[in-house]
Amino acid sequence: MEALWEAVSRWLAQYSDRIIIFAVTLLVTVVITKIVGKALQTLLDRSQIPSATIFVNIVLAVIWIMAAMTVMQPVFGVNPTTFATALGVSGIALSFGLKDTIANIVGGFGLMMGKVIQPGDVISIAGTNGTVKDVTWRHTIVTELSGNEMWIPNSVLNTASLEKLTLNGDTMIRIPMVIRGDSDPDDTAREILALASQASNGMTLSSIPSVVRFQGFTPYGVSAELWLFAKPEVLPAMVQDAVVRSLVGQDFLVQDPAQQTA
């Protein structure tokens, strides 16, 4: 045991200067990354630049790389220039194994710099709507209205077609119906809006009024649509269910075409 302790003591005495340099560099780097990370995040939040973690991560990665290059020569005895040259040669082979990761990083950076999407944007992709929560190294995180999160590879978003939605388009609900041909359009529209307003109270946007649009004629009556706009935190399906329930059995609606044509 004493021999082991003596060996450790001799090793610590021999390399004490290197250990101190490494420890100090590591401590300083950790402190700098914490300060720079918080400062950069605050700056992005206050500016018009999209606040995505990919920008912060790139800056932090550069700081760690610079710190590693700083300790290579005094601590490990490795020339940084030689290491960079060797890394460049091996990087070619490594890039083939990490091509998907590299594609995601480049794709995410391209999406942000090109302002294709930003955190807070409402998008539709593959028939699913959601709000962009963040853009990371590899994925874009999209939160659906239900609260579920989709993690979409950046390379997919960079090549796939997506639709950016406005608040109106994302929350709009269309309820089709057929109105009896002998009903007064104005009176019917007012009655529909009154029933819908009562059923969806507190679930729709007060800034965008609901509306009834008459679209044409069918063999059974006049085709129409009720347009409503749900609040962002409310599921459109909940609003649609409540409104449809309130309209069931109303005399102005054609709900049994067979009986109507009899």
Phi and psi restraints in degrees (value plus and minus 20) as a CYANA .aco file:
   2 GLU   PHI     -85.0   -45.0
   2 GLU   PSI     -57.3   -17.3
   3 ALA   PHI     -84.2   -44.2
   3 ALA   PSI     -60.2   -20.2
   4 LEU   PHI     -84.6   -44.6
   4 LEU   PSI     -63.2   -23.2
   5 TRP   PHI     -84.4   -44.4
   5 TRP   PSI     -59.2   -19.2
   6 GLU   PHI     -84.6   -44.6
   6 GLU   PSI     -58.8   -18.8
   7 ALA   PHI     -85.5   -45.5
   7 ALA   PSI     -61.6   -21.6
   8 VAL   PHI     -85.6   -45.6
   8 VAL   PSI     -60.9   -20.9
   9 SER   PHI     -83.1   -43.1
   9 SER   PSI     -63.5   -23.5
  10 ARG   PHI     -83.6   -43.6
  10 ARG   PSI     -59.6   -19.6
  11 TRP   PHI     -85.9   -45.9
  11 TRP   PSI     -61.6   -21.6
  12 LEU   PHI     -85.6   -45.6
  12 LEU   PSI     -59.5   -19.5
  13 ALA   PHI     -87.2   -47.2
  13 ALA   PSI     -57.5   -17.5
  14 GLN   PHI     -90.1   -50.1
  14 GLN   PSI     -58.9   -18.9
  15 TYR   PHI    -132.6   -92.6
  15 TYR   PSI       2.1    42.1
  16 SER   PHI     -80.7   -40.7
  16 SER   PSI     -59.8   -19.8
  17 ASP   PHI     -84.3   -44.3
  17 ASP   PSI     -59.2   -19.2
  18 ARG   PHI     -88.4   -48.4
  18 ARG   PSI     -59.9   -19.9
  19 ILE   PHI     -83.4   -43.4
  19 ILE   PSI     -61.4   -21.4
  20 ILE   PHI     -84.0   -44.0
  20 ILE   PSI     -64.6   -24.6
  21 ILE   PHI     -80.5   -40.5
  21 ILE   PSI     -64.4   -24.4
  22 PHE   PHI     -84.5   -44.5
  22 PHE   PSI     -65.0   -25.0
  23 ALA   PHI     -85.0   -45.0
  23 ALA   PSI     -63.4   -23.4
  24 VAL   PHI     -85.0   -45.0
  24 VAL   PSI     -63.3   -23.3
  25 THR   PHI     -82.7   -42.7
  25 THR   PSI     -62.7   -22.7
  26 LEU   PHI     -82.5   -42.5
  26 LEU   PSI     -65.0   -25.0
  27 LEU   PHI     -84.0   -44.0
  27 LEU   PSI     -65.2   -25.2
  28 VAL   PHI     -83.4   -43.4
  28 VAL   PSI     -60.2   -20.2
  29 THR   PHI     -84.6   -44.6
  29 THR   PSI     -62.2   -22.2
  30 VAL   PHI     -81.0   -41.0
  30 VAL   PSI     -64.6   -24.6
  31 VAL   PHI     -83.9   -43.9
  31 VAL   PSI     -64.3   -24.3
  32 ILE   PHI     -83.0   -43.0
  32 ILE   PSI     -63.8   -23.8
  33 THR   PHI     -84.1   -44.1
  33 THR   PSI     -57.0   -17.0
  34 LYS   PHI     -84.0   -44.0
  34 LYS   PSI     -67.0   -27.0
  35 ILE   PHI     -86.7   -46.7
  35 ILE   PSI     -67.7   -27.7
  36 VAL   PHI     -84.8   -44.8
  36 VAL   PSI     -60.6   -20.6
  37 GLY   PHI     -80.5   -40.5
  37 GLY   PSI     -67.0   -27.0
  38 LYS   PHI     -87.7   -47.7
  38 LYS   PSI     -61.4   -21.4
  39 ALA   PHI     -84.8   -44.8
  39 ALA   PSI     -62.1   -22.1
  40 LEU   PHI     -87.2   -47.2
  40 LEU   PSI     -59.5   -19.5
  41 GLN   PHI     -84.0   -44.0
  41 GLN   PSI     -61.3   -21.3
  42 THR   PHI     -84.5   -44.5
  42 THR   PSI     -61.4   -21.4
  43 LEU   PHI     -83.9   -43.9
  43 LEU   PSI     -62.2   -22.2
  44 LEU   PHI     -85.9   -45.9
  44 LEU   PSI     -57.1   -17.1
  45 ASP   PHI     -85.9   -45.9
  45 ASP   PSI     -52.3   -12.3
  46 ARG   PHI    -106.9   -66.9
  46 ARG   PSI     -39.0     1.0
  47 SER   PHI    -117.1   -77.1
  47 SER   PSI    -198.2  -158.2
  48 GLN   PHI    -107.8   -67.8
  48 GLN   PSI     -20.4    19.6
  49 ILE   PHI     -96.4   -56.4
  49 ILE   PSI     116.1   156.1
  50 PRO   PHI     -76.2   -36.2
  50 PRO   PSI     110.0   150.0
  51 SER   PHI    -109.2   -69.2
  51 SER   PSI      63.6   103.6
  52 ALA   PHI    -138.3   -98.3
  52 ALA   PSI     125.5   165.5
  53 THR   PHI     -87.3   -47.3
  53 THR   PSI     -36.5     3.5
  54 ILE   PHI     -83.3   -43.3
  54 ILE   PSI     -56.5   -16.5
  55 PHE   PHI     -87.5   -47.5
  55 PHE   PSI     -64.7   -24.7
  56 VAL   PHI     -83.5   -43.5
  56 VAL   PSI     -62.4   -22.4
  57 ASN   PHI     -84.1   -44.1
  57 ASN   PSI     -57.0   -17.0
  58 ILE   PHI     -83.9   -43.9
  58 ILE   PSI     -65.2   -25.2
  59 VAL   PHI     -83.6   -43.6
  59 VAL   PSI     -63.4   -23.4
  60 LEU   PHI     -85.1   -45.1
  60 LEU   PSI     -57.0   -17.0
  61 ALA   PHI     -84.1   -44.1
  61 ALA   PSI     -60.3   -20.3
  62 VAL   PHI     -82.7   -42.7
  62 VAL   PSI     -60.8   -20.8
  63 ILE   PHI     -82.7   -42.7
  63 ILE   PSI     -64.5   -24.5
  64 TRP   PHI     -86.0   -46.0
  64 TRP   PSI     -57.5   -17.5
  65 ILE   PHI     -84.3   -44.3
  65 ILE   PSI     -62.8   -22.8
  66 MET   PHI     -83.8   -43.8
  66 MET   PSI     -58.9   -18.9
  67 ALA   PHI     -85.1   -45.1
  67 ALA   PSI     -61.3   -21.3
  68 ALA   PHI     -84.3   -44.3
  68 ALA   PSI     -61.0   -21.0
  69 MET   PHI     -85.7   -45.7
  69 MET   PSI     -50.2   -10.2
  70 THR   PHI     -88.1   -48.1
  70 THR   PSI     -58.9   -18.9
  71 VAL   PHI    -111.3   -71.3
  71 VAL   PSI     -25.9    14.1
  72 MET   PHI     -80.6   -40.6
  72 MET   PSI     -70.3   -30.3
  73 GLN   PHI     -92.3   -52.3
  73 GLN   PSI     -72.0   -32.0
  74 PRO   PHI     -93.1   -53.1
  74 PRO   PSI     -47.8    -7.8
  75 VAL   PHI    -117.3   -77.3
  75 VAL   PSI     -68.6   -28.6
  76 PHE   PHI    -123.6   -83.6
  76 PHE   PSI     -27.1    12.9
  77 GLY   PHI      49.5    89.5
  77 GLY   PSI       4.4    44.4
  78 VAL   PHI    -126.2   -86.2
  78 VAL   PSI     108.7   148.7
  79 ASN   PHI     -91.0   -51.0
  79 ASN   PSI     102.9   142.9
  80 PRO   PHI     -78.9   -38.9
  80 PRO   PSI     -54.9   -14.9
  81 THR   PHI     -85.5   -45.5
  81 THR   PSI     -63.8   -23.8
  82 THR   PHI     -83.4   -43.4
  82 THR   PSI     -61.3   -21.3
  83 PHE   PHI     -83.8   -43.8
  83 PHE   PSI     -62.4   -22.4
  84 ALA   PHI     -83.6   -43.6
  84 ALA   PSI     -58.0   -18.0
  85 THR   PHI     -85.3   -45.3
  85 THR   PSI     -65.6   -25.6
  86 ALA   PHI     -84.2   -44.2
  86 ALA   PSI     -57.9   -17.9
  87 LEU   PHI     -86.2   -46.2
  87 LEU   PSI     -54.9   -14.9
  88 GLY   PHI     -85.7   -45.7
  88 GLY   PSI     -59.2   -19.2
  89 VAL   PHI     -89.3   -49.3
  89 VAL   PSI     -66.5   -26.5
  90 SER   PHI     -91.7   -51.7
  90 SER   PSI     -42.5    -2.5
  91 GLY   PHI     -84.2   -44.2
  91 GLY   PSI     -48.7    -8.7
  92 ILE   PHI     -84.0   -44.0
  92 ILE   PSI     -65.6   -25.6
  93 ALA   PHI     -90.0   -50.0
  93 ALA   PSI     -56.9   -16.9
  94 LEU   PHI     -87.1   -47.1
  94 LEU   PSI     -52.1   -12.1
  95 SER   PHI     -84.5   -44.5
  95 SER   PSI     -49.6    -9.6
  96 PHE   PHI     -86.8   -46.8
  96 PHE   PSI     -57.1   -17.1
  97 GLY   PHI     -97.7   -57.7
  97 GLY   PSI     -43.1    -3.1
  98 LEU   PHI    -132.2   -92.2
  98 LEU   PSI       6.1    46.1
  99 LYS   PHI     -82.8   -42.8
  99 LYS   PSI     -55.9   -15.9
 100 ASP   PHI     -87.4   -47.4
 100 ASP   PSI     -62.1   -22.1
 101 THR   PHI     -84.2   -44.2
 101 THR   PSI     -63.6   -23.6
 102 ILE   PHI     -83.1   -43.1
 102 ILE   PSI     -60.6   -20.6
 103 ALA   PHI     -82.9   -42.9
 103 ALA   PSI     -57.7   -17.7
 104 ASN   PHI     -88.8   -48.8
 104 ASN   PSI     -60.5   -20.5
 105 ILE   PHI     -84.7   -44.7
 105 ILE   PSI     -68.6   -28.6
 106 VAL   PHI     -83.4   -43.4
 106 VAL   PSI     -60.5   -20.5
 107 GLY   PHI     -82.9   -42.9
 107 GLY   PSI     -63.6   -23.6
 108 GLY   PHI     -84.4   -44.4
 108 GLY   PSI     -61.2   -21.2
 109 PHE   PHI     -85.6   -45.6
 109 PHE   PSI     -59.2   -19.2
 110 GLY   PHI     -85.9   -45.9
 110 GLY   PSI     -59.0   -19.0
 111 LEU   PHI     -82.5   -42.5
 111 LEU   PSI     -60.4   -20.4
 112 MET   PHI     -96.8   -56.8
 112 MET   PSI     -64.7   -24.7
 113 MET   PHI     -87.7   -47.7
 113 MET   PSI     -54.6   -14.6
 114 GLY   PHI    -101.6   -61.6
 114 GLY   PSI     -21.8    18.2
 115 LYS   PHI      34.5    74.5
 115 LYS   PSI      14.9    54.9
 116 VAL   PHI     -87.0   -47.0
 116 VAL   PSI     -68.8   -28.8
 117 ILE   PHI    -157.2  -117.2
 117 ILE   PSI     134.0   174.0
 118 GLN   PHI    -159.5  -119.5
 118 GLN   PSI     135.4   175.4
 119 PRO   PHI     -75.1   -35.1
 119 PRO   PSI     110.8   150.8
 120 GLY   PHI      83.9   123.9
 120 GLY   PSI     -37.2     2.8
 121 ASP   PHI     -90.1   -50.1
 121 ASP   PSI     125.1   165.1
 122 VAL   PHI    -121.3   -81.3
 122 VAL   PSI     101.3   141.3
 123 ILE   PHI    -147.8  -107.8
 123 ILE   PSI     142.5   182.5
 124 SER   PHI    -147.4  -107.4
 124 SER   PSI     104.0   144.0
 125 ILE   PHI    -161.1  -121.1
 125 ILE   PSI     111.9   151.9
 126 ALA   PHI      34.9    74.9
 126 ALA   PSI      15.7    55.7
 127 GLY   PHI      59.6    99.6
 127 GLY   PSI     -14.1    25.9
 128 THR   PHI    -135.7   -95.7
 128 THR   PSI     112.0   152.0
 129 ASN   PHI    -120.9   -80.9
 129 ASN   PSI     127.0   167.0
 130 GLY   PHI    -192.7  -152.7
 130 GLY   PSI     153.1   193.1
 131 THR   PHI    -126.1   -86.1
 131 THR   PSI     112.5   152.5
 132 VAL   PHI     -88.5   -48.5
 132 VAL   PSI      98.2   138.2
 133 LYS   PHI    -109.9   -69.9
 133 LYS   PSI     -63.0   -23.0
 134 ASP   PHI    -184.3  -144.3
 134 ASP   PSI     139.0   179.0
 135 VAL   PHI    -141.9  -101.9
 135 VAL   PSI      93.4   133.4
 136 THR   PHI    -122.4   -82.4
 136 THR   PSI    -190.4  -150.4
 137 TRP   PHI     -75.2   -35.2
 137 TRP   PSI     -65.8   -25.8
 138 ARG   PHI    -132.4   -92.4
 138 ARG   PSI     -48.0    -8.0
 139 HIS   PHI    -148.6  -108.6
 139 HIS   PSI     137.4   177.4
 140 THR   PHI    -127.4   -87.4
 140 THR   PSI     105.6   145.6
 141 ILE   PHI    -115.5   -75.5
 141 ILE   PSI     100.6   140.6
 142 VAL   PHI    -137.7   -97.7
 142 VAL   PSI     106.0   146.0
 143 THR   PHI    -118.3   -78.3
 143 THR   PSI     102.0   142.0
 144 GLU   PHI     -99.2   -59.2
 144 GLU   PSI     146.8   186.8
 145 LEU   PHI     -81.0   -41.0
 145 LEU   PSI     -49.5    -9.5
 146 SER   PHI     -93.3   -53.3
 146 SER   PSI     -31.0     9.0
 147 GLY   PHI      80.5   120.5
 147 GLY   PSI     -32.0     8.0
 148 ASN   PHI     -88.8   -48.8
 148 ASN   PSI     128.5   168.5
 149 GLU   PHI    -130.0   -90.0
 149 GLU   PSI     111.4   151.4
 150 MET   PHI    -122.5   -82.5
 150 MET   PSI     108.6   148.6
 151 TRP   PHI    -124.9   -84.9
 151 TRP   PSI      81.6   121.6
 152 ILE   PHI    -122.6   -82.6
 152 ILE   PSI     105.3   145.3
 153 PRO   PHI     -76.4   -36.4
 153 PRO   PSI     117.2   157.2
 154 ASN   PHI     -80.9   -40.9
 154 ASN   PSI     -53.3   -13.3
 155 SER   PHI     -84.8   -44.8
 155 SER   PSI     -51.4   -11.4
 156 VAL   PHI     -89.9   -49.9
 156 VAL   PSI     -66.0   -26.0
 157 LEU   PHI     -84.8   -44.8
 157 LEU   PSI     -50.3   -10.3
 158 ASN   PHI     -93.0   -53.0
 158 ASN   PSI     -39.5     0.5
 159 THR   PHI    -134.8   -94.8
 159 THR   PSI     -41.6    -1.6
 160 ALA   PHI    -106.7   -66.7
 160 ALA   PSI     137.3   177.3
 161 SER   PHI    -104.5   -64.5
 161 SER   PSI     115.2   155.2
 162 LEU   PHI    -155.1  -115.1
 162 LEU   PSI     139.6   179.6
 163 GLU   PHI    -139.1   -99.1
 163 GLU   PSI     106.4   146.4
 164 LYS   PHI    -109.0   -69.0
 164 LYS   PSI     106.1   146.1
 165 LEU   PHI    -124.5   -84.5
 165 LEU   PSI     127.0   167.0
 166 THR   PHI    -104.7   -64.7
 166 THR   PSI     152.8   192.8
 167 LEU   PHI     -80.7   -40.7
 167 LEU   PSI     -59.0   -19.0
 168 ASN   PHI     -82.7   -42.7
 168 ASN   PSI     -66.3   -26.3
 169 GLY   PHI     -88.0   -48.0
 169 GLY   PSI     -53.2   -13.2
 170 ASP   PHI     -96.3   -56.3
 170 ASP   PSI     -52.7   -12.7
 171 THR   PHI    -123.8   -83.8
 171 THR   PSI     -19.1    20.9
 172 MET   PHI     -92.6   -52.6
 172 MET   PSI     116.4   156.4
 173 ILE   PHI    -142.1  -102.1
 173 ILE   PSI     109.9   149.9
 174 ARG   PHI    -134.6   -94.6
 174 ARG   PSI     104.3   144.3
 175 ILE   PHI    -137.4   -97.4
 175 ILE   PSI      85.2   125.2
 176 PRO   PHI     -96.2   -56.2
 176 PRO   PSI     132.2   172.2
 177 MET   PHI    -180.1  -140.1
 177 MET   PSI     146.8   186.8
 178 VAL   PHI    -141.5  -101.5
 178 VAL   PSI     104.6   144.6
 179 ILE   PHI    -116.4   -76.4
 179 ILE   PSI     121.8   161.8
 180 ARG   PHI     -78.0   -38.0
 180 ARG   PSI     119.1   159.1
 181 GLY   PHI     -85.7   -45.7
 181 GLY   PSI     -43.6    -3.6
 182 ASP   PHI    -113.8   -73.8
 182 ASP   PSI     -10.7    29.3
 183 SER   PHI    -107.2   -67.2
 183 SER   PSI     128.5   168.5
 184 ASP   PHI     -97.1   -57.1
 184 ASP   PSI     101.9   141.9
 185 PRO   PHI     -78.7   -38.7
 185 PRO   PSI     -64.8   -24.8
 186 ASP   PHI     -86.5   -46.5
 186 ASP   PSI     -66.5   -26.5
 187 ASP   PHI     -83.8   -43.8
 187 ASP   PSI     -60.3   -20.3
 188 THR   PHI     -84.5   -44.5
 188 THR   PSI     -63.5   -23.5
 189 ALA   PHI     -81.3   -41.3
 189 ALA   PSI     -63.2   -23.2
 190 ARG   PHI     -83.6   -43.6
 190 ARG   PSI     -59.6   -19.6
 191 GLU   PHI     -87.9   -47.9
 191 GLU   PSI     -60.8   -20.8
 192 ILE   PHI     -81.6   -41.6
 192 ILE   PSI     -65.8   -25.8
 193 LEU   PHI     -84.9   -44.9
 193 LEU   PSI     -56.5   -16.5
 194 ALA   PHI     -85.9   -45.9
 194 ALA   PSI     -64.6   -24.6
 195 LEU   PHI     -85.2   -45.2
 195 LEU   PSI     -62.6   -22.6
 196 ALA   PHI     -85.8   -45.8
 196 ALA   PSI     -60.0   -20.0
 197 SER   PHI     -83.8   -43.8
 197 SER   PSI     -60.5   -20.5
 198 GLN   PHI     -88.5   -48.5
 198 GLN   PSI     -59.6   -19.6
 199 ALA   PHI     -93.1   -53.1
 199 ALA   PSI     -53.4   -13.4
 200 SER   PHI    -123.3   -83.3
 200 SER   PSI       1.0    41.0
 201 ASN   PHI     -77.6   -37.6
 201 ASN   PSI     104.0   144.0
 202 GLY   PHI      65.8   105.8
 202 GLY   PSI     -25.2    14.8
 203 MET   PHI    -128.8   -88.8
 203 MET   PSI     -31.7     8.3
 204 THR   PHI    -134.0   -94.0
 204 THR   PSI     142.0   182.0
 205 LEU   PHI     -94.8   -54.8
 205 LEU   PSI     108.1   148.1
 206 SER   PHI     -96.0   -56.0
 206 SER   PSI     -41.1    -1.1
 207 SER   PHI     -97.6   -57.6
 207 SER   PSI     -37.9     2.1
 208 ILE   PHI    -143.5  -103.5
 208 ILE   PSI      87.5   127.5
 209 PRO   PHI     -91.1   -51.1
 209 PRO   PSI     129.5   169.5
 210 SER   PHI     -91.4   -51.4
 210 SER   PSI     136.9   176.9
 211 VAL   PHI    -168.5  -128.5
 211 VAL   PSI     129.4   169.4
 212 VAL   PHI    -129.0   -89.0
 212 VAL   PSI     107.4   147.4
 213 ARG   PHI    -137.1   -97.1
 213 ARG   PSI     101.9   141.9
 214 PHE   PHI    -108.2   -68.2
 214 PHE   PSI     111.9   151.9
 215 GLN   PHI    -134.9   -94.9
 215 GLN   PSI     -44.8    -4.8
 216 GLY   PHI     146.8   186.8
 216 GLY   PSI    -184.5  -144.5
 217 PHE   PHI    -137.7   -97.7
 217 PHE   PSI     127.6   167.6
 218 THR   PHI    -148.9  -108.9
 218 THR   PSI     149.9   189.9
 219 PRO   PHI     -81.2   -41.2
 219 PRO   PSI     -35.2     4.8
 220 TYR   PHI    -125.8   -85.8
 220 TYR   PSI     -35.9     4.1
 221 GLY   PHI     140.9   180.9
 221 GLY   PSI    -170.9  -130.9
 222 VAL   PHI    -121.6   -81.6
 222 VAL   PSI     104.5   144.5
 223 SER   PHI     -99.5   -59.5
 223 SER   PSI     120.0   160.0
 224 ALA   PHI    -168.5  -128.5
 224 ALA   PSI     145.1   185.1
 225 GLU   PHI    -156.2  -116.2
 225 GLU   PSI     119.2   159.2
 226 LEU   PHI    -120.2   -80.2
 226 LEU   PSI     103.1   143.1
 227 TRP   PHI    -125.3   -85.3
 227 TRP   PSI     106.1   146.1
 228 LEU   PHI    -148.9  -108.9
 228 LEU   PSI     141.2   181.2
 229 PHE   PHI    -150.7  -110.7
 229 PHE   PSI      87.7   127.7
 230 ALA   PHI     -95.1   -55.1
 230 ALA   PSI     132.6   172.6
 231 LYS   PHI     -86.5   -46.5
 231 LYS   PSI     130.7   170.7
 232 PRO   PHI     -76.1   -36.1
 232 PRO   PSI     -52.0   -12.0
 233 GLU   PHI    -108.1   -68.1
 233 GLU   PSI     -19.4    20.6
 234 VAL   PHI    -127.9   -87.9
 234 VAL   PSI     115.1   155.1
 235 LEU   PHI     -89.1   -49.1
 235 LEU   PSI     107.7   147.7
 236 PRO   PHI     -76.7   -36.7
 236 PRO   PSI     -53.5   -13.5
 237 ALA   PHI     -82.8   -42.8
 237 ALA   PSI     -52.7   -12.7
 238 MET   PHI     -87.5   -47.5
 238 MET   PSI     -61.5   -21.5
 239 VAL   PHI     -85.3   -45.3
 239 VAL   PSI     -65.2   -25.2
 240 GLN   PHI     -80.8   -40.8
 240 GLN   PSI     -62.9   -22.9
 241 ASP   PHI     -82.0   -42.0
 241 ASP   PSI     -65.1   -25.1
 242 ALA   PHI     -84.7   -44.7
 242 ALA   PSI     -61.0   -21.0
 243 VAL   PHI     -91.1   -51.1
 243 VAL   PSI     -63.3   -23.3
 244 VAL   PHI     -81.1   -41.1
 244 VAL   PSI     -60.7   -20.7
 245 ARG   PHI     -80.1   -40.1
 245 ARG   PSI     -56.5   -16.5
 246 SER   PHI     -93.0   -53.0
 246 SER   PSI     -41.0    -1.0
 247 LEU   PHI    -114.2   -74.2
 247 LEU   PSI     -34.0     6.0
 248 VAL   PHI     -82.1   -42.1
 248 VAL   PSI     110.7   150.7
 249 GLY   PHI      67.0   107.0
 249 GLY   PSI     -18.3    21.7
 250 GLN   PHI     -91.0   -51.0
 250 GLN   PSI     121.7   161.7
 251 ASP   PHI     -86.3   -46.3
 251 ASP   PSI     -48.0    -8.0
 252 PHE   PHI    -100.1   -60.1
 252 PHE   PSI     -27.1    12.9
 253 LEU   PHI    -117.1   -77.1
 253 LEU   PSI     124.2   164.2
 254 VAL   PHI    -111.9   -71.9
 254 VAL   PSI      84.8   124.8
 255 GLN   PHI    -132.6   -92.6
 255 GLN   PSI     -25.6    14.4
 256 ASP   PHI    -159.4  -119.4
 256 ASP   PSI      65.9   105.9
 257 PRO   PHI     -75.9   -35.9
 257 PRO   PSI     -54.0   -14.0
 258 ALA   PHI     -84.1   -44.1
 258 ALA   PSI     -60.1   -20.1
 259 GLN   PHI     -91.4   -51.4
 259 GLN   PSI     -52.8   -12.8
 260 GLN   PHI     -86.8   -46.8
 260 GLN   PSI     -56.4   -16.4
 261 THR   PHI    -110.3   -70.3
 261 THR   PSI     -24.0    16.0
